[in-house]
């Protein structure tokens, strides 16, 4: 558990997700999906039961190279991030990163705080050698954030994402541990 002071003076409590967070995580994901076109899902895009989400959070907790982090401001889930290690032996030195922040908490340092925690977790796991992520090519704010933490652009998939009738490139970024 870690407390971080955000730019507006509020305190962000970062802690690993617990099974009892399942309902809050579902509500959060379904809400943030409608706040940005930079996600792979839209509003109400997570159609799972609370019990299934509990199972996912339990599996992530029990996975040696994985973690889900929640960020709370008071009683509100303000941000969520995860790191998932590959399970296949030949790929197990790699992990995928995902991170979201409620729009009302953008530009306050929440994403940086979560990212620092995930990178620290990965560096503390000797089996992990690289963190991979995908980001919309037009999401310049996120790309700058990832570059600030040492991520490098390693590839691009043209027109990978489709939102409505528009297509966007997928920028692939890696951080080598």
N, C-alpha and C positions, 0 to 999 in steps of 0.2 A: 504494500500500500504506500502511495506517495501523494503528497499534497503539493500542488503547484499554484503559485499566484499568477493569475492571468493579467493581461495588460490593463483590464478595466478594474482591477482590484479584487475580483471575485476569486474564490478558491476552487480549484479543480482537484477532485480526489480521484486518483488513478488506482485501479485495483484489478486483479484478474476477475474475469467473469465467473459467476457462480451459477449453478443450476437454477437457483431461485430467481435469477435475473431473466429467465427465459421470456416471460410475458413482456417485460420492459424492453427487451432486445427486439422482439417481434414488432412492438408498437413503434419503436425507434426506427427500425429499418423501413417499415412501411411509411413512416412519416418523411424521413430524409429522402426517400426515393422520389417524392414529389417536389423537393426543394431545389434540385439540380438536374441538369441533363448530362452530368459527367459521371453517372453511375450506369451499371449494366442492367439496372432495373428501374422501374418508375414507381409512382405512388401505389401503395398496397401490393408491391411486387413480391413480397415474401408470403407465400401461402402454405404455412406449416402450422402444425398444432404446437401448443405449449410443450407437450410431452416430447415431441420430436426435437424441438429446439433445446430442451433440457438434455436430451441425448447427445446432440451436437456439442453443446458446451461441456458436457462430461467427457466426451471423446477428445476434445481439444485439450482439456486439462490433463488427460492421461497420456497424451501423445508427447513423447520426449522432445521433439523439435517444434512443438507448436504451443501457441498461447493466444488467448483472447483477452483483450484489455477493455475495461469500461472506464469512462470518464464521467464523473458525476459533479454537478453543480447543485448543491442542496439535494433534493430528492429527484432531480431530473437527470435522466441519462443524456448527456450533452455530446458524447463522442464514443466511438467504438473502433477498435482496430484488432486485426488478427495477423498472425504469422503461422503459416502452415508448411511444415516440412513434408517433402515427398516421402512416401512410404516404401517405394521400390528401392532396393539396395543400391542400384547403380545411379540413382537420382537423389538419394537421401542426404546428400551434402547441400542440396538446394532447398530454399523455402520461398513461398509466395507471400507478399504483404498486401493487406487491404486496410484502408483507413477511411473513415467518414466523420464529419462533424456537422451538427445541426447548424443551419445557416445563420441563426441569430448569434452563434458563437464563432463565426468565421473571423479571422484576422486578430484573434486575441491570444494566440499562442498555444491553443489546445492541440492542434495537429502536430506542432513541433514537439510538444511534451510527450505525446503518445509515440511519435516516431523515435524519439530518443530512447524511450523505454524498450521499444521493440528491437532496436538495433543493439542496445545493451544486452538484452536477453539472447539475441542471436550470437553476439560475440562471446558470451559466456558459455555457449554450447560448442565444444570443440569439434563436433561432427559437422556443423554447418560451415560452409565456405562461401555461400553467395545468397543474397536476397534479390528476388526478382519482383517486378511490379509492371503493371500495364496502366497507362494513363492516356486519356483523350489528347490527341495532338494539339487541340485548341485550348487546353486547360493550362495556360501559361503560369498561373499562380501555383498550381500543384507541381509543375515541372521545376519551377524555381526553388520550391521548398525541397524537393528531392535532391536537386543538384547541391543545395546548401549542405545537405547531409552526406554528400559524396557519391550519390548515385550518378551513373553515366548512361547516356543514351546508347543502346546497342543495336537497335533495330526499329523498323517501322512497318506496320501492316496497313496498306492503303485501304481506305473505306471499310475498315473493320467494324466500326460501330455504326448503327443506324438509329437515329432518333427522329420519329416522324418520317418525313421524306428526305431528310438530310443525312449524309454520310460523313464520318470523321475517321481520321487515321488513329491507329493504336501505336503509341510510342512505348517501346519496351525499354525498361531501365533496370540496371543491375548495380548492386553494391557488393564489392568483393571484400570479404571479411579477412 
